[in-house]
Amino acid sequence: MATSSNLYQVESSDQFQQLLSADLERVSLLYFWTEWAAPCKQMTQVVVELSEKYPKLLSLQIHAETHSEISESFNIESVPSFLLLRGHTLLTRISGADAQNLTEAIKKHVGSSGSAPSLSYTDKSPAAASAPAAVVEKLETPEELGIRMRGLMNQSNVVLFMKGSPDAPRCGFSRKMCDLLRHKKIEFSHFDILTDESVRQGLKTLNNWPTFPQLIIKGEFVGGLDIVNEMAENGELTELTCSA
């Protein structure tokens, strides 16, 4: 699907590579989306309008779950997400439904003479600028982080560490976990790991589990989506939560 000659719906990895490599001097917008993420509906229209306004821009709409291999290669962890590239060089990365920043970034790199300096050759996010010394917060010790994580894991009988919130999940696996728990009529609280990098990385170590979502019952790690699915099928999940 395309509403203008510079806007493409990516259908395969081969097509993606061909489009991206056709002109290495051209600025490309990679738009990662899914149909279940409500903010994507608005941002899809924004992308259409920006593509029409800037015909020199190559706009590629990429379904983040259908083309997970592309999403993973660019470290996409939530939708909507946007990357601006010149050839294979990253110019900027924008996460979330931030139409203003997206518009300003495209205007900067496409609407100008095109001489704006690019960042390093990478598909990772640029490092955040250091905060002034006067406002740097005291770093949390490993012991303090451990205590805080244990407190979060015990905030209720069933806790889901996920990307986003139950009403606005920011990854497909988190959405499926919420759907499963709601289908089983299991009450749960949640914590958005995208809001706290220390907790996000610390839980990977504490629970010896590298991905999210993570389900906690009575303060103990139970598993990720696949394990919880199996427990739901064999009745173990209902039994465990009823005794919680």
C-alpha positions in Angstrom: 0.0 0.0 0.0 1.2 3.5 -0.9 -0.5 6.8 -1.2 2.4 8.5 -2.9 5.4 7.4 -5.0 7.8 7.7 -2.1 5.7 5.8 0.5 6.0 2.0 0.7 4.5 -0.8 2.8 7.4 -3.2 3.3 6.4 -6.7 2.3 9.7 -8.6 2.7 13.2 -8.2 3.9 14.5 -8.4 0.4 12.2 -5.6 -0.7 13.3 -3.5 2.3 17.0 -4.0 1.5 16.4 -3.1 -2.2 14.5 0.1 -1.4 16.9 1.2 1.3 20.0 0.5 -0.9 18.7 2.0 -4.1 20.1 5.5 -3.3 22.5 5.8 -0.4 22.4 9.6 -0.5 18.6 9.6 0.0 17.1 10.2 3.5 14.8 7.3 4.5 12.1 7.2 7.2 11.6 3.8 8.8 8.2 3.7 10.5 7.7 0.6 12.8 4.0 0.0 13.6 1.3 -2.5 14.5 -2.4 -2.4 14.1 -3.1 -3.0 17.8 -1.1 0.0 19.1 -3.6 2.9 19.2 -1.0 5.6 18.7 0.0 4.1 15.4 -3.3 5.0 13.9 -2.6 8.7 14.4 1.1 8.4 13.4 0.3 6.6 10.2 -1.6 9.6 9.0 1.3 11.8 10.1 3.7 9.7 8.0 1.4 9.9 5.0 1.2 13.7 5.2 5.0 14.1 5.7 5.6 11.8 2.8 3.4 14.0 0.6 5.1 17.2 1.8 8.6 15.9 1.3 8.7 13.9 -2.0 12.5 13.4 -1.7 12.0 11.4 1.5 11.8 7.6 1.2 9.1 6.4 3.7 9.0 2.7 4.6 6.2 1.4 6.8 7.3 -1.8 8.5 5.0 -4.0 10.5 7.1 -4.6 13.7 5.8 -8.1 14.4 5.3 -9.4 10.8 8.9 -8.3 10.0 10.4 -9.1 13.4 13.8 -9.7 11.8 13.9 -6.1 10.6 12.7 -4.8 14.0 15.3 -6.8 15.8 18.1 -5.6 13.6 17.3 -2.0 14.5 16.6 -2.8 18.2 12.9 -1.8 18.0 11.3 -2.4 21.4 8.1 -0.5 21.2 5.7 1.0 18.6 5.4 3.4 17.1 9.1 3.9 16.5 10.9 6.0 13.8 14.4 6.0 12.4 15.8 8.5 9.9 18.7 7.2 7.9 20.8 8.6 5.1 21.8 5.4 3.2 22.8 3.1 6.1 23.8 5.9 8.4 21.5 6.8 11.4 20.4 10.4 11.6 18.0 10.2 14.5 15.7 7.8 16.4 12.3 8.8 17.8 10.1 6.5 20.0 6.5 7.1 20.6 3.8 9.2 19.0 5.9 12.3 18.9 4.6 14.0 15.7 6.3 17.3 16.5 9.8 15.9 16.9 9.3 13.7 13.8 8.2 16.6 11.7 11.2 18.7 12.9 13.7 15.9 12.3 12.4 15.4 8.7 12.5 19.2 8.1 16.0 19.3 9.3 17.4 16.5 7.2 15.2 16.6 4.1 13.8 20.1 4.0 17.2 21.8 4.4 20.1 21.6 1.9 20.8 18.1 3.1 24.1 19.1 4.6 23.2 18.4 8.2 25.8 16.3 9.9 24.9 12.7 10.5 25.6 10.6 13.6 27.9 7.6 13.6 27.2 4.6 11.4 25.0 2.6 13.7 21.5 1.3 14.2 21.6 2.1 18.0 20.1 5.2 19.7 22.5 8.1 20.2 23.8 8.3 23.8 21.8 10.7 26.0 23.6 13.9 26.9 25.1 14.0 30.4 23.1 15.9 32.9 24.8 18.9 34.6 26.7 18.0 37.7 24.4 20.1 39.8 21.4 18.0 39.0 22.9 14.5 38.8 21.1 12.2 41.2 22.8 9.9 43.6 23.5 6.6 41.9 21.6 3.7 43.3 23.8 0.9 44.8 23.2 -2.7 43.7 21.8 -3.4 47.2 19.4 -0.5 47.0 18.2 -1.5 43.6 17.7 -5.1 44.8 15.6 -3.9 47.7 13.5 -1.6 45.3 13.0 -4.4 42.8 11.8 -6.8 45.5 9.4 -4.2 46.7 8.0 -3.8 43.2 7.7 -7.6 42.8 5.7 -7.7 46.1 3.4 -4.7 45.4 0.5 -7.1 44.8 0.0 -10.9 44.6 0.3 -10.8 40.8 2.7 -8.3 39.2 3.4 -8.0 35.5 6.6 -6.3 34.4 5.8 -5.2 30.9 6.5 -2.7 28.1 3.8 0.0 28.4 0.6 -0.4 30.3 -2.3 -2.9 30.1 -4.4 -0.3 28.3 -1.5 0.8 26.1 1.0 -2.0 25.7 4.1 -1.2 23.7 5.0 -4.6 22.5 3.1 -7.6 21.2 4.3 -10.0 23.8 3.2 -7.6 26.6 -0.2 -7.2 24.9 -0.7 -11.0 24.7 0.2 -11.5 28.3 -2.3 -8.9 29.4 -5.0 -10.5 27.2 -4.2 -13.9 28.7 -4.5 -12.6 32.3 -7.7 -10.8 31.6 -9.2 -13.8 29.9 -8.4 -15.9 33.0 -9.9 -13.1 35.1 -6.7 -12.7 37.1 -6.2 -9.4 38.8 -2.8 -8.0 38.5 -0.7 -4.8 38.9 1.9 -3.8 36.4 5.2 -1.9 36.1 6.4 -0.3 32.8 10.0 -1.3 32.5 10.5 1.3 29.7 10.3 4.0 32.4 13.1 2.7 34.5 16.3 1.3 32.8 17.8 0.2 36.2 14.8 -2.0 37.0 14.7 -3.3 33.4 18.3 -4.4 33.4 18.3 -5.5 37.1 15.3 -7.8 36.7 17.1 -9.6 33.8 19.8 -10.5 36.3 17.7 -11.1 39.4 15.2 -13.4 37.6 17.8 -14.8 35.2 15.5 -14.1 32.3 16.6 -11.8 29.4 13.2 -10.7 28.0 9.9 -9.1 28.9 7.1 -9.4 29.9 7.9 -11.1 33.2 5.1 -12.4 35.5 5.6 -12.4 39.3 3.3 -14.3 41.6 3.6 -13.9 45.4 6.9 -12.2 44.9 8.5 -14.9 42.9 9.3 -15.0 39.2 7.1 -17.4 37.2 8.1 -16.9 33.6 7.6 -15.1 30.3 4.8 -15.4 27.8 5.6 -19.0 26.6 5.8 -20.4 30.1 2.7 -18.6 31.3 0.8 -19.8 28.2 1.7 -23.4 29.1 0.7 -22.9 32.7 -2.7 -21.5 31.5 -3.3 -24.5 29.3 -2.5 -27.1 32.0 -4.4 -25.3 34.8 -1.3 -24.5 36.8 -1.8 -20.7 36.4 -5.3 -20.7 37.8 -4.2 -22.9 40.7 -1.3 -20.7 41.5 -3.1 -17.4 41.3 -6.1 -18.7 43.3 -3.8 -19.5 46.2 -2.0 -16.2 45.9 
